[in-house]
Amino acid sequence: MLGLMGAMEDEVRLIREDLDEVVELDGPCELLRGRLDGTPVVLAKCGIGKVNAALAASAMVQAGATSIVFTGVAGAVAPGLGIGDVVVGDKFRQHDADDTAFGNPIGIVPGEPAFWEPDPDLSTKVLGALRALEGPRGHHVVAGTIVSGDQFIAQAEKVAWLRTTFDASAVEMEGAALAQAASHLGVPFAVVRILSDSADGDATSDFPAFLNDAARRGRDLAHALAQA
């Protein structure tokens, strides 16, 4: 059963509208079971932040999800990436994890690996679907490190620090927590982020319009995965 997750209403609403045979499930967040193009899916609107993403991942697995794909927006970190480009995470780190007082590197949760990696088969499938969808639209689709933290990053100095410290491509607030939770739950996962601002500090001038476009692109990906 395909699991689809987004943090915000605009990241899940179009997918929700396309579901058939919808059943509302109990859980820590909005959780639905239904069918998308005939494929059984679990859809979660997890809410913003790392704890919410982890809770939703656990609830989705309990509801029958055998894989989880997160789609949403993020800030660009790597140079050369701009508004509308897409990053599929190939490594995940929590940039606000700080155990340096005990001599450990920044970004490592005690007792956890230095970073988490997604399921390679699922990531390859997601990358292929995105490149087929986004290539004609003129957007770059790249694999790269996604860093997450319970902070909204809007300072150029912080973006530069994320780039040099983690070799990050994108920054957001949920992906690495999903990676940690899914790894413990033993479920394949992938994270897709559409970039709403560029590493040089430029941001989209009309964020609501951008979010609507990102929602349509997330829906297109969901259909492509359901039909694969």
C-alpha positions as CSV (number, residue, x, y, z in Angstrom):
1,M,0.0,0.0,0.0
2,L,1.5,3.3,-1.1
3,G,1.8,5.9,1.6
4,L,1.7,9.6,0.6
5,M,2.5,12.3,3.1
6,G,2.6,16.1,3.2
7,A,3.0,18.6,6.0
8,M,0.5,21.3,5.0
9,E,-3.0,21.4,3.6
10,D,-1.8,22.7,0.2
11,E,0.6,19.7,-0.1
12,V,-2.1,17.1,0.2
13,R,-5.5,18.7,-0.8
14,L,-5.4,17.8,-4.5
15,I,-4.4,14.3,-3.9
16,R,-7.2,14.0,-1.4
17,E,-9.7,15.3,-4.0
18,D,-8.6,12.5,-6.4
19,L,-9.0,9.6,-3.9
20,D,-11.8,7.1,-4.3
21,E,-13.3,4.9,-1.6
22,V,-12.1,7.2,1.1
23,V,-12.1,6.1,4.7
24,E,-11.1,8.4,7.6
25,L,-8.8,6.7,10.0
26,D,-8.0,7.5,13.7
27,G,-4.5,8.8,14.3
28,P,-2.3,11.7,15.4
29,C,-3.0,13.6,12.2
30,E,-5.4,13.7,9.3
31,L,-5.2,10.1,8.0
32,L,-7.1,8.7,5.1
33,R,-7.2,5.4,3.3
34,G,-8.5,5.2,-0.3
35,R,-7.6,4.4,-3.9
36,L,-5.7,6.5,-6.4
37,D,-6.1,5.2,-10.0
38,G,-7.1,1.9,-8.5
39,T,-4.0,1.6,-6.2
40,P,-4.6,1.4,-2.5
41,V,-3.0,4.4,-0.6
42,V,-2.8,5.9,2.8
43,L,-2.7,9.7,2.8
44,A,-1.4,11.7,5.7
45,K,-1.3,15.5,6.4
46,C,1.3,15.3,9.2
47,G,1.6,18.9,10.3
48,I,4.8,20.9,10.4
49,G,7.9,19.8,12.3
50,K,9.9,16.7,13.1
51,V,7.7,15.2,15.8
52,N,4.6,15.4,13.6
53,A,6.4,13.7,10.7
54,A,7.6,10.8,12.9
55,L,4.1,10.4,14.5
56,A,2.5,10.3,11.0
57,A,5.0,7.8,9.7
58,S,4.2,5.4,12.5
59,A,0.4,5.8,12.1
60,M,0.7,5.2,8.3
61,V,2.6,2.0,8.8
62,Q,-0.1,0.9,11.3
63,A,-2.7,1.7,8.7
64,G,-1.0,-0.6,6.2
65,A,1.4,1.6,4.3
66,T,4.3,-0.5,2.9
67,S,6.2,2.6,1.5
68,I,6.0,6.3,2.2
69,V,6.7,9.2,-0.2
70,F,6.7,12.7,1.2
71,T,6.1,15.6,-1.1
72,G,6.3,19.3,-0.3
73,V,8.2,22.5,-0.5
74,A,11.6,23.5,0.9
75,G,14.3,26.1,0.7
76,A,17.3,25.7,-1.6
77,V,20.8,25.4,-0.2
78,A,23.0,24.2,-3.0
79,P,24.2,26.7,-5.5
80,G,22.7,26.3,-9.0
81,L,19.3,25.3,-7.7
82,G,16.5,27.8,-8.1
83,I,12.8,28.3,-7.6
84,G,10.8,25.4,-8.9
85,D,13.6,22.9,-9.1
86,V,13.2,19.6,-7.3
87,V,15.4,17.7,-4.8
88,V,14.9,14.0,-4.1
89,G,16.8,13.2,-0.8
90,D,19.6,10.7,-1.0
91,K,20.9,11.6,2.5
92,F,19.0,13.0,5.5
93,R,20.4,14.8,8.5
94,Q,19.0,16.8,11.4
95,H,20.8,20.1,11.4
96,D,19.5,21.2,14.8
97,A,20.8,18.0,16.6
98,D,23.7,19.2,18.7
99,D,25.7,16.7,20.8
100,T,28.9,18.6,20.3
101,A,29.4,19.1,24.1
102,F,30.3,15.3,24.2
103,G,32.7,15.6,21.3
104,N,30.4,14.5,18.5
105,P,29.9,16.3,15.2
106,I,27.0,18.6,14.8
107,G,23.9,17.1,13.2
108,I,24.1,13.6,14.8
109,V,21.3,12.3,17.1
110,P,22.9,10.3,19.9
111,G,22.6,6.6,19.2
112,E,21.7,7.2,15.5
113,P,23.8,7.0,12.3
114,A,25.5,10.0,10.9
115,F,22.8,10.2,8.3
116,W,19.9,8.2,6.9
117,E,19.5,7.0,3.4
118,P,16.2,6.2,1.5
119,D,15.3,3.0,-0.1
120,P,17.3,3.0,-3.4
121,D,14.7,1.2,-5.5
122,L,11.9,3.6,-4.4
123,S,14.2,6.6,-4.9
124,T,15.1,5.5,-8.4
125,K,11.4,5.0,-9.2
126,V,10.6,8.5,-7.8
127,L,13.5,10.2,-9.7
128,G,12.4,8.5,-12.9
129,A,8.8,9.6,-12.5
130,L,9.8,13.2,-11.7
131,R,12.3,13.5,-14.6
132,A,9.5,12.4,-17.0
133,L,7.1,15.0,-15.5
134,E,9.5,17.9,-14.8
135,G,11.8,17.7,-17.8
136,P,9.2,19.1,-20.2
137,R,8.5,21.9,-17.7
138,G,12.1,23.0,-17.6
139,H,12.8,22.2,-14.0
140,H,15.9,20.5,-12.7
141,V,15.4,17.3,-10.7
142,V,18.4,16.3,-8.6
143,A,19.3,13.9,-5.8
144,G,20.9,15.5,-2.8
145,T,21.2,15.8,0.9
146,I,18.1,17.2,2.7
147,V,18.6,18.7,6.2
148,S,15.8,19.1,8.6
149,G,15.2,21.0,11.8
150,D,12.5,22.7,13.8
151,Q,13.6,26.1,12.5
152,F,12.4,28.2,9.6
153,I,15.6,29.2,7.8
154,A,15.6,32.7,6.3
155,Q,19.1,34.0,6.9
156,A,21.8,33.9,4.2
157,E,24.5,33.1,6.8
158,K,22.5,30.0,8.0
159,V,22.0,28.8,4.5
160,A,25.8,29.1,3.9
161,W,26.5,27.2,7.1
162,L,24.1,24.4,6.0
163,R,25.9,24.2,2.7
164,T,29.4,24.0,4.1
165,T,28.6,21.9,7.1
166,F,26.3,19.3,5.5
167,D,26.8,19.7,1.8
168,A,23.0,20.2,1.8
169,S,20.9,20.7,-1.3
170,A,17.6,21.7,0.5
171,V,16.4,22.6,4.0
172,E,13.0,21.9,5.5
173,M,11.3,20.7,8.7
174,E,10.3,17.1,8.4
175,G,12.3,14.9,6.0
176,A,15.1,13.7,8.3
177,A,12.6,12.8,11.0
178,L,10.6,10.8,8.5
179,A,13.9,9.1,7.5
180,Q,14.7,8.3,11.1
181,A,11.2,7.0,11.9
182,A,10.9,5.0,8.6
183,S,14.3,3.4,9.2
184,H,13.2,2.2,12.6
185,L,9.9,1.0,11.3
186,G,11.5,-0.8,8.4
187,V,9.5,0.8,5.7
188,P,10.9,2.2,2.4
189,F,10.6,6.0,2.1
190,A,11.5,8.8,-0.3
191,V,11.3,12.6,0.2
192,V,10.6,15.0,-2.7
193,R,11.0,18.8,-2.2
194,I,10.1,21.5,-4.7
195,L,12.2,24.6,-4.0
196,S,10.4,27.8,-3.1
197,D,13.5,30.0,-2.9
198,S,17.1,30.0,-4.2
199,A,20.3,29.7,-2.4
200,D,21.2,33.4,-3.2
201,G,18.2,34.6,-1.1
202,D,15.7,35.2,-3.9
203,A,12.2,33.9,-3.1
204,T,9.1,33.5,-5.2
205,S,7.2,36.8,-5.2
206,D,3.8,35.1,-5.1
207,F,4.1,32.2,-2.6
208,P,0.4,31.2,-2.7
209,A,0.6,30.9,-6.5
210,F,3.8,28.9,-6.2
211,L,2.2,26.6,-3.6
212,N,-0.7,25.9,-5.9
213,D,1.7,25.0,-8.6
214,A,3.7,22.8,-6.3
215,A,0.4,21.1,-5.2
216,R,-0.4,20.2,-8.8
217,R,3.1,18.8,-9.4
218,G,2.8,16.7,-6.2
219,R,-0.5,15.4,-7.4
220,D,1.0,14.5,-10.8
221,L,3.8,12.6,-9.0
222,A,1.3,10.7,-6.8
223,H,-0.7,9.6,-9.9
224,A,2.5,8.5,-11.7
225,L,3.6,6.4,-8.7
226,A,0.1,4.9,-8.3
227,Q,0.1,4.0,-12.0
228,A,3.6,2.5,-12.1
